Amino acid sequence: MVSAPPTLASHTVVLAGDPDWRDHLTAAFEDAGATLHTASTVDETLARCQSREVDCLVAGPTVDGDDAPTLVGRIRDQTATLPVVVCAADGSGALASDVLGAGATDYVALDDGTTPSSAPVRERVATAIAESGRESDPDRARQFDALFDDAQTATWVLDQSGRLQRANQTARDLLGDAEASTGEPFWTLPWWRSAQIRSDVEQLVTRAVEDGVTDRLVTRTAGDAERTVELTVHPVRHTAGDVVSVVVEGDDVTDEVSVHRELRDSERLHRVTLNNMTDTVLVTDESGAFTYVCPNVHFIFGYSTEEIRDLGSIDALLGADLFDRDRLAEEGVLTNIETEATDKAGTTHTLLVNVREVDIQDGSILFSCRDITKRKRREAALRTLHQTTRALLYAETKREIAHRVVDDTGKMLAADAAALYLFDTDANSLEPVAYTDAMAALHGPIQALPADEDSPQGYSFIHDETRFYEDFYASERLDNPATELRSAVVVPLDDHGVFVVGTDDPDQLGEIQRELVALVAATAEAALDRVRRESRLRSQERTLQTQNQQLTRLNQINELIRDIDRALVQAESRDDVYQPVCEALAAGEDFAFAWVGEVEPTTESVQPTAWAGADGGYLDSVDLSVDETTSEPAGRTAATRDVTVVSNVAEGLRDDDWQKEALTRGFQSVVSVPLVYDGFLHGVLTVYADAPDVFETLAEEVLAELGETVASAISALNRKDALITSTGTRLEFTTRDSNFTLLRLAQRADSPLTFEGGLKQTADGVAMFVTVDDVESVVSVAEEMVAVDTVRVLNEGEGLLQLHLSQSFIALSLADHGAVLRRMDADTDSATLAVDAPSTIDSRPIIQHVTDTYPETELVAKYTDDRTPTHELYSTLLERFTERQLEVVQVAYYSGFFESPREQSGEDIAAALDISPTAFYRHTRTVQRKLFATLFDDIGLPTTTT
C-alpha cells in the first residue's frame, strides 16, 4: 500500500522574511489548512519558534537585513529538532549550501524571482514536518497518560531541577505516600536511606538532564526489608531543545536480582568447584560422544578440553565395556567402578568411576572419575611394608635387615634408588652395607663415609635429623659432585646408621613418599634395635655362662688354695711347702701336672724340686733354660719374673720343641708363675691343663697370688731358720753405688758414718741409729736430702743420730728372708756391709738381691760364723721384748742415759721419743727386769759366794 502524501492540516508554521516575500506564500499555506504565524525580524522569529506549538519555520533569503544562514544558525542554537525550510527565488547553489550547512532541514528554490509556486513549497514543508516526527500535543498527551498510568511501572515526573511534581499510583505503592514530598528534590526523599544511595540518585538525574536517558539499580529500605529498584531517567525537551521536565521510571527488580545473584553465585561456586576439585566430570550421549567436559580434566588425563573432545568417544579415554548399560538403565547409577586409563604422557592411572543417567545439555550419561593411583600405591606400599616388617621379625643380623629394607624400597616407593649405611664404631665411618643398582647408577660408586658433617649422610647421622633435599646436587655437603640424584631423603637410624632414598625426578618424592620413607626407616630402626638387644642378650648369656664356669673353676681353685694354705701353715721346710702345692694342684679337675723349680745360677736353668701329676717324663725331655724368648714357660718366667700363659699349646706348634713334648702328653695350656716375695725370686710354679684356655684371667690371677703366698711362706721359713739356727754365713760387701742413701750422706757431709742398729719400719719409711764424726755437717746435709725425712741428734758428744728415711732400706728386705745386716760403715769413698744369713738357706739369692739393689757392689768375703751363745741369748730376749720396749732402751742406751754421770736425762729422752717421762721410766724398768730374769733365771749364770 502506498501511503498518503503528508499534509499541513493541523500544523503550525512560522513565515519569517520580508513582507513582500511573505505575501507570496501566505495564501498557499492558509489554503492547505495550516495555522500560520509571521515574523519580520530575527528576534521575533526566535520568540515564535520557542513555542511548543510551532511545527516548522519557513524563512526567506533575508529577515530584516540578516541573511538566511545567520538566522538558521541562531535557530539551531535554540533548538535542534524544529524543521527549518529556506525558500529563495535565486536558487543559487551557494545559498543552498550555506543554509544547509548551518543546519537547515531543506532548501526550496522558487520558480522565478517574483511568483513562486505554492505546491512545491507546501509539499517540502509537509515532508519536513513528517520526517521530524513532531506530532500534535493531544496525541503526545494521550500517549504520556497511558504510560504514566502503567500499573507495572512506577513513574515520577520531576521539573528540570529535579524536584518532584507528580507520582503515579504504582510509585506511591512502591515507595509510600508521595504527595507529602511534592516539591522536594527527588534524591532527598526519605525512601533513599543512605547518603550513598542519595548521591547515586542525584547523579542519575543530573546526568540525564545533561546527557540524556540514564538508568541504575538502587537499593532502598521499606520497613525491615530491602528492595532493589531499577531507575530509568528520561529528560523531556520542548521543541527548542530545552529540558522542561524529567520522567523517572522505576521497576521493582528485587526478586529478579535475588534470583540472578543466586544463579551467579551458584554458577561461580560450580565453576570454582569444577576448576579446583581433583575429580573429573564428563557427560556423553548414548553413543559415547562428549557433550560436556569439565575444565579440570587435565588434572587426571593431562589433556585439554579440546583434546578430550578430539578423542571422539569416552571409550578412547576409559576403555570399552566399562559398565553394563542394561544394569545402568535398571539401577540409574553405578558406583566405584575401578579401571585403568593412560594419560597424555603415557602414565597409567587407576581410576574409580561413578556412572549416572542424566538429561543435561543433550547428554544422557554422566561419568565422575577419581584418580586413586596414589591411594593404590600407598596401599601396595603399606602391604609391602607389612610384609617387610614381618620378615624383619626373623632377621638375625644387621646386614640381613639392611638388604631386606633396600630390596623392598622399590616396591613401596616410586623411587627405586636406595642405600643403607651402618655405623662402624671401630672405623668411625658409615659403611654402605646395602644399596640398589639404581642408586649406584645415579650416584656413582657407593663408598664408606666418615661420620662427620662433611656429607649429607654424615650430617643427618651426627645431628639425628631427617633431611629432604629438593636438589641433592645443590647440597653444600655433597660427597659426590658427579651425582645424578636430584631429590633425596636422608633419615638417621638412631646410632645404627642412615637410610637414603633418592631419584633423578625432582617431583617424584612428594610428601606422601617422604612419609613412607620415614615409616620404612622407623621399621628398619626398630628391627636393628631388636637385633642389637638380642645380640646383647646372647652375649650376656654367654658371658654369664662363662662367668659361671669361671666361678665354678674359681671355687675349685679357692678350695685348692685353702688346702694349700693349711699345708703352708704347717710347713717346716721347703719340701713341706713345694710338694703339697704340686700335689694339691695336680689333684684338681682342671689341672694335669704341676711342678716347682728353682733357678740354678751356674747352669742358668730351672731345676725341678717338687712335682706331681702325670708328667710322662716331660721334665726330662725339655730344655728348662732361663730364656725370656724361646724356652719353656718356666724358663721364661724365671727370666722375666712375670706370669707366662700359653692358652693353646698347639698354636705355633713348630716354633719350640717343648710344645711338641707337651702336646704328646696331652698338655694343651700352661701357666707359669714366679715365686717372688719382696724382690726375692725363690723359684717358679708351673701348671699344665689338658684343655685349651683353662688359665683365663681369674685362674691366672689366683695362681699368681698363690705364687706370692708360696714365696711368702718360703721367706717365713727363712726368717724362722735365721732365728733358730746357731751357725750362719757371713757375707761382706763393698759398694760405691750412689743409690745407697747412707753412702751418699757420708760423701756429701764428708764425714764417716756407722750403722748402729735400732732399725724400725714405719708407715712412711724406716728409722735407724747411726754414729758420725761431724754431727753438724751430717745434720745439715741430711735435712736437704729428699731421701731423709727427719734427722734427730740423740747424743751430740757420741755423734749419735736417729735418721728417718722416706724410702725402703735394704736391711728390711734382707730381714724378710732371714738375713740380718750386722754392720755398715761408710766413708767418703765406699761403704762396707756385713750380712749374716742362716746356714739352712741358700745365700746366692741374698747375694743376688744385694748386687741387684746396688749394681756397683761386690762380694769381698764369705765365711761360716758360729754364733751359738749370742744367738741363743738374742733369740731369748727378742721373744720377751716388744718393739716399743726395744726402741725406748735403744734410744736411752745410745743417748748415754745409762752412763755415769748421765749424758741425757730421762725427761730429755722422753721428749725425743714424744712420750711422757713416766712412760719412759716404765719401759726402762720393764726391760731391765726382763733382762735380769733372762740372765739369772733362763740362762742360769753361776752364783757367786763371799
Residue, then its C-alpha position, 0 to 999 in steps of 0.5 A: m500500500v502506498s501511503a498518503p502524501p503528508t499534509l499541513a492540516s493541523h500544523t503550525v508554521v512560522l513565515a519569517g522574511d520580508p513582507d513582500w516575500r511573505d505575501h507570496l506564500t501566505a495564501a498557499f499555506e492558509d489554503a492547505g489548512a495550516t495555522l500560520h504565524t509571521a515574523s519580520t525580524v530575527d528576534e521575533t522569529l526566535a520568540r515564535c519558534q520557542s513555542r511548543e506549538v510551532d511545527c516548522l519555520v519557513a524563512g526567506p533569503t533575508v529577515d530584516g537585513d540578516d541573511a538566511p544562514t545567520l538566522v538558521g544558525r541562531i535557530r539551531d542554537q535554540t533548538a535542534t529538532l524544529p524543521v527549518v525550510v529556506c525558500a529563495a527565488d535565486g536558487s543559487g547553489a551557494l545559498a543552498s549550501d550555506v543554509l544547509g550547512a548551518g543546519a537547515t532541514d531543506y532548501v526550496a528554490l522558487d520558480d522565478g524571482t517574483t511568483p513562486s509556486s505554492a505546491p512545491v513549497r507546501e509539499r517540502v514543508a509537509t515532508a519536513i514536518a513528517e520526517s521530524g516526527r513532531e506530532s500534535d500535543p493531544d496525541r503526545a498527551r494521550q500517549f504520556d497518560a497511558l504510560f504514566d498510568d502503567a500499573q507495572t511501572a512506577t513513574w515520577v515526573l520531576d521539573q528540570s531541577g529535579r524536584l518532584q511534581r507528580a507520582n503515579q499510583t504504582a510509585r506511591d505503592l512502591l515507595g509510600d505516600a508521595e504527595a507529602s514530598t511534592g516539591e522536594p528534590f527527588w534524591t532527598l526523599p526519605w525512601w533513599r536511606s543512605a547518603q550513598i544511595r542519595s548521591d547515586v540518585e542525584q547523579l542519575v538525574t543530573r546526568a540525564v538532564e545533561d546527557g540524556v536517558t540514564d538508568r541504575l539499580v538502587t537499593r532502598t529500605a521499606g520497613d525491615a526489608e530491602r528492595t532493589v529498584e531499577l531507575t530509568v531517567h528520561p529528560v523531556r525537551h520542548t521543541a527548542g531543545d530545552v529540558v522542561s521536565v524529567v520522567v523517572e521510571g522505576d521497576d521493582v527488580t528485587d526478586e529478579v536480582s535475588v534470583h540472578r545473584e543466586l544463579r551467579d553465585s551458584e554458577r561461580l561456586h560450580r565453576v570454582t568447584l569444577n576448576n579446583m576439585t581433583d575429580t573429573v566430570l564428563v557427560t556423553d550421549e548414548s553413543g559415547a560422544f562428549t557433550y560436556v567436559c569439565p575444565n579440570v580434566h587435565f588434572i587426571f588425563g593431562y589433556s585439554t578440553e579440546e583434546i578430550r573432545d578430539l578423542g571422539s568417544i569416552d571409550a578412547l579415554l576409559g576403555a570399552d565395556l566399562f559398565d553394563r548399560d542394561r544394569l545402568a538403565e535398571e539401577g540409574v547409577l553405578t558406583n566405584i567402578e575401578t579401571e585403568a586409563t593412560d594419560k597424555a604422557g603415557t602414565t597409567h592411572t587407576l581410576l574409580v568411576n561413578v556412572r549416572e543417567v542424566d538429561i543435561q545439555d543433550g547428554s544422557i550419561l554422566f561419568s565422575c572419575r577419581d584418580i586413586t593411583k596414589r591411594k593404590r600405591r600407598e596401599a601396595a606400599l603399606r602391604t609391602l611394608h607389612q610384609t617387610t616388617r614381618a620378615l624383619l621379625y626373623a632377621e638375625t643380623k644387621r646386614e640381613i635387615a639392611h638388604r631386606v629394607v633396600d630390596d623392598t624400597g622399590k616396591m613401596l616407593a616410586a623411587d627405586a634408588a636406595a642405600l643403607y649405611l651402618f655405623d662402624t664404631d671401630a672405623n668411625s665411618l658409615e659403611p654402605v652395607a646395602y644399596t640398589d643398582a639404581m642408586a649406584a647408577l645415579h650416584g656413582p660408586i657407593q663408598a664408606l663415609p666418615a661420620d662427620e658433617d662433611s656429607p649429607q649422610g654424615y650430617s643427618f647421622i651426627h645431628d639425628e635429623t631427617r633431611f629432604y633435599e629438593d636438589f641433592y646436587a645443590s647440597e653444600r655437603l655433597d660427597n659426590p659432585a658427579t651425582e645424578l640424584r636430584s631429590a633425596v631423603v636422608v633419615p638417621l637410624d638412631d646410632h645404627g646408621v642412615f637410610v637414603v632414598g633418592t631419584d633423578d625426578p625432582d617431583q617424584l618424592g612428594e610428601i606422601q613418599r617422604e612419609l613412607v620413607a620415614l615409616v620404612a626407616a622407623t621399621a628398619e630402626a626398630a628391627l636393628d634395635r631388636v637385633r642389637r638387644e638380642s645380640r646383647l642378650r646372647s652375649q650376656e648369656r654367654t658371658l654369664q655362662t662363662q662367668n659361671q664356669q669361671l666361678t665354678r673353676l674359681n671355687q675349685i681353685n679357692e678350695l685348692i688354695r685353702d688346702i694349700d694354705r693349711a699345708l703352708v701353715q704347717a710347713e717346716s721346710r721347703d719340701d713341706v711347702y713345694q710338694p703339697v702345692c704340686e700335689a694339691l694342684a695336680a689333684g684338681e679337675d682342671f689341672a694335669f701336672a704341676w711342678v716347682g723349680e728353682v733357678e740354678p745360677t751356674t747352669e742358668s736353668v730351672q731345676p725341678t724340686a717338687w712335682a706331681g701329676a702325670d708328667g710322662g717324663y716331660l721334665d726330662s725331655v725339655d730344655l728348662s733354660v732361663d730364656e725370656t724368648t724361646s724356652e719353656p714357660a718356666g724358663r721364661t718366667a724365671a727370666t722375666r719374673d712375670v706370669t707366662v700363659v700359653s692358652n693353646v699349646a698347639e698354636g705355633l706348634r713348630d716354633d719350640d720343641w717343648q710344645k711338641e713334648a707337651l702336646t704328646r702328653g696331652f698338655q694343651s695350656v700352661v701357666s707359669v708363675p714366679l715365686v717372688y716375695d719382696g724382690f726375692l725370686h725363690g723359684v717358679l710354679t708351673v701348671y699344665a691343663d689338658a684343655p685349651d684356655v683353662f688359665e683365663t684371667l681369674a685362674e691366672e690371677v689366683l695362681a699368681e697370688l698363690g705364687e706370692t703366698v708360696a714365696s711368702a711362706i718360703s721367706a717365713l721359713n727363712r726368717k724362722d731358720a735365721l732365728i733358730t739356727s746357731t751357725g750362719t754365713r757371713l757375707e761382706f760387701t763393698t759398694r760405691d753405688s750412689n743409690f745407697t742413701l747412707l753412702r751418699l750422706a757420708q760423701r756429701a757431709d764428708s764425714p764417716l758414718t756407722f750403722e748402729g742398729g735400732l732399725k724400725q719400719t714405719a708407715d712412711g719409711v724406716a728409722m735407724f741409729v747411726t754414729v758420725d764424726d761431724v754431727e753438724s755437717v751430717v745434720s745439715v746435709a741430711e735435712e736437704m736430702v729428699a731421701v731423709d725425712t727427719v734427722r734427730v741428734l740423740n747424743e751430740g758428744e757420741g755423734l749419735l743420730q736417729l735418721h728417718l728415711s722416706q724410702s725402703f732400706i735394704a736391711l728390711s728386705l734382707a730381714d724378710h728372708g732371714a738375713v740380718l745386716r750386722r754392720m755398715d760403715a761408710d766413708t767418703d769413698s765406699a761403704t762396707l756391709a756385713v750380712d749374716a744369713p742362716s746356714t739352712i738357706d741358700s745365700r746366692p739369692i741374698i747375694q743376688h738381691v744385694t748386687d741387684t739393689y746396688p749394681e756397683t757392689e761386690l762380694v769381698a768375703k764369705y765365711t761360716d760364723d758360729r754364733t751359738p751363745t749370742h744367738e741363743l741369748y738374742s733369740t731369748l730376749l727378742e721373744r720377751f721384748t716388744e718393739r716399743q720396749l726395744e726402741v725406748v732402751q735403744v734410744a736411752y742406751y745410745s743417748g748415754f742415759f745409762e752412763s755415769p754421770r748421765e749424758q741425757s736425762g730421762e725427761d730429755i729422752a722422753a721428749a725425743l721419743d714424744i712420750s711422757p717421762t713416766a712412760f719412759y721410766r716404765h719401759t726402762r724398768t720393764v726391760q731391765r727386769k726382763l733382762f735380769a730374769t733372762l740372765f739369772d733365771d733362763i740362762g742360769l749364770p753361776t752364783t757367786t759366794t763371799 
